[in-house]
Amino acid sequence: MADDTPHSIVVNTSPWISLSICGQINLLERMYKNIYMPVQVREEIMAGGIGSFGVKEFKTSPWLKISKVHDKEKLELLYELDKGEAEVIILAKEQNIKKVLIDEKIARQQARILGLEVIGTLGLLLKAKNKGLISSIKPSIKKILDNGVWINDEIVKGILKEAGE
């Protein structure tokens, strides 16, 4: 049952929505063999209704694996995180998956403390550019920002600099 392949990742709500906004959800399938999403994250995405960002992409991504967290008591240990973030971390640990896609600072810190490799939306876009999957990350970042997703200016500048844009 455990999936220890380095080509697996567990995805949180905000990166899924951000990648949907900029039309890059397919990067997940192109970069990872197994993409997991906890039930709670699915619920958060679907809560916005059919017209919300991420819903159409969710419904048209048969490669996405929705998984339940088995040890619900562990959710209480990550009380400072929202339920979706906590489930991402716990699911990764339960399935022996090393990588998580999370944008929120506190959740990223908790994931690292628990030995997980953390990547965020902008890091994923940069990695995709470095692999030649996309030619530029600036248009994607602009779409994300234009649609109301807040990203720290210094992080945006740093990623763009690293991307040579």
BAFI-829636 format. One line per 10 residues: number of its first residue (from 1); for each residue x, y negated, z negated of C-alpha. Coordinates in Angstrom, 3 decimals, decimal comma. Example, Ala and Ser with C-alpha at 12.3 -4.5 7.8 and 13.67 -1.06 7.14 Angstrom:
REM BAFI-829636
1	12,300 4,500 -7,800 | 13,670 1,060 -7,140
This chain:
REM BAFI-829636
1	0,000 0,000 0,000 | 2,836 -2,409 -0,763 | 4,093 -4,423 2,181 | 7,739 -5,297 1,673 | 8,447 -6,275 5,258 | 10,165 -9,656 5,571 | 7,688 -10,465 8,342 | 4,728 -10,887 5,996 | 3,311 -14,040 4,439 | 0,391 -15,021 2,197
11	-1,383 -18,229 3,243 | -3,038 -20,868 1,064 | -5,936 -23,172 1,965 | -4,235 -26,486 2,748 | -1,603 -25,084 5,146 | -4,329 -23,122 6,984 | -6,403 -26,303 7,321 | -3,394 -28,423 8,322 | -2,303 -25,918 10,984 | -5,898 -25,831 12,222
21	-6,032 -29,639 12,438 | -2,933 -29,795 14,624 | -3,889 -26,796 16,751 | -0,965 -24,654 15,594 | -2,663 -21,807 13,693 | -1,324 -19,410 16,341 | 2,201 -20,039 15,024 | 1,401 -17,770 12,085 | 0,691 -14,851 14,400 | 3,738 -15,653 16,510
31	6,112 -15,909 13,531 | 4,865 -13,181 11,166 | 3,777 -9,595 11,657 | 1,339 -9,565 8,729 | -0,587 -12,638 7,590 | -2,585 -12,257 4,386 | -5,177 -14,531 2,828 | -6,728 -13,981 -0,596 | -10,532 -13,869 -0,843 | -10,591 -17,132 -2,835
41	-8,726 -18,995 -0,075 | -11,228 -17,683 2,490 | -14,034 -18,968 0,251 | -12,397 -22,399 -0,020 | -12,065 -22,656 3,766 | -15,630 -21,472 4,424 | -17,085 -23,789 1,744 | -16,821 -26,755 4,103 | -19,309 -25,239 6,516 | -19,113 -24,200 10,136
51	-17,831 -27,542 11,439 | -14,996 -27,845 8,933 | -11,319 -27,617 9,792 | -10,034 -24,067 9,652 | -13,401 -22,279 9,895 | -13,402 -21,691 13,666 | -9,745 -20,625 13,503 | -10,575 -18,271 10,653 | -13,365 -16,657 12,675 | -11,136 -16,275 15,753
61	-8,064 -14,798 14,030 | -8,523 -11,010 13,940 | -4,876 -10,637 12,914 | -5,571 -12,287 9,534 | -5,835 -9,807 6,650 | -8,227 -10,817 3,866 | -7,206 -9,166 0,599 | -8,521 -9,024 -2,946 | -6,387 -9,699 -5,979 | -6,609 -6,628 -8,210
71	-5,375 -7,979 -11,542 | -7,811 -10,844 -12,160 | -6,417 -11,370 -15,673 | -3,197 -12,717 -14,153 | -5,202 -15,647 -12,776 | -5,442 -16,954 -16,350 | -1,642 -17,082 -16,591 | -1,524 -19,541 -13,700 | -4,161 -21,786 -15,317 | -2,595 -25,035 -14,062
81	-3,163 -24,003 -10,431 | -6,445 -23,879 -8,577 | -7,854 -20,394 -8,087 | -6,792 -20,160 -4,438 | -3,173 -21,052 -5,182 | -3,077 -18,595 -8,091 | -4,505 -15,823 -5,888 | -1,888 -16,502 -3,187 | 0,913 -16,007 -5,715 | -0,653 -12,965 -7,407
91	-1,523 -11,288 -4,088 | 2,051 -11,772 -2,875 | 3,375 -10,179 -6,083 | 0,859 -7,306 -5,975 | 1,579 -6,527 -2,307 | 5,345 -7,010 -2,700 | 5,310 -9,800 -0,114 | 8,189 -12,232 -0,523 | 6,870 -15,275 1,390 | 4,021 -17,652 0,611
101	2,746 -20,624 2,612 | 1,810 -23,302 0,042 | 1,944 -27,102 0,205 | 1,046 -28,176 -3,362 | 4,069 -29,066 -5,483 | 3,102 -27,345 -8,753 | 2,026 -24,153 -6,966 | 5,307 -24,147 -5,009 | 7,255 -24,461 -8,275 | 5,304 -21,614 -9,908
111	5,809 -19,394 -6,858 | 9,571 -20,023 -6,914 | 9,737 -19,318 -10,659 | 8,080 -15,969 -9,915 | 10,722 -15,162 -7,288 | 8,774 -15,913 -4,128 | 10,132 -17,620 -1,034 | 8,033 -20,729 -0,401 | 7,442 -22,515 2,876 | 5,043 -25,382 3,499
121	3,200 -26,549 6,582 | 5,957 -28,924 7,693 | 8,643 -26,330 7,013 | 6,718 -23,831 9,126 | 6,449 -26,351 11,981 | 10,201 -27,035 11,737 | 10,964 -23,307 11,750 | 8,723 -22,874 14,810 | 10,561 -25,680 16,611 | 13,944 -24,186 15,709
131	12,767 -20,840 17,169 | 11,656 -22,585 20,363 | 7,956 -21,879 19,791 | 7,066 -25,579 19,952 | 9,022 -28,436 21,488 | 8,185 -31,147 18,947 | 6,716 -31,365 15,448 | 5,953 -35,100 15,448 | 2,590 -34,823 17,306 | 1,424 -32,087 14,909
141	2,395 -34,140 11,856 | 0,614 -37,187 13,315 | -2,619 -35,189 13,828 | -2,452 -33,861 10,265 | -1,925 -37,351 8,816 | -4,559 -38,932 11,100 | -7,119 -36,448 9,763 | -6,680 -37,471 6,142 | -4,165 -34,947 4,847 | -1,755 -36,723 2,517
151	1,943 -35,910 2,847 | 4,682 -37,790 1,012 | 6,402 -40,237 3,396 | 9,866 -39,113 2,303 | 9,041 -35,492 3,102 | 7,772 -36,484 6,563 | 10,902 -38,581 7,233 | 13,187 -35,774 6,039 | 11,516 -33,111 8,176 | 11,515 -35,347 11,260
161	15,182 -36,140 10,706 | 15,984 -32,436 10,309 | 14,025 -31,754 13,529 | 15,950 -34,484 15,344 | 12,769 -36,452 16,057
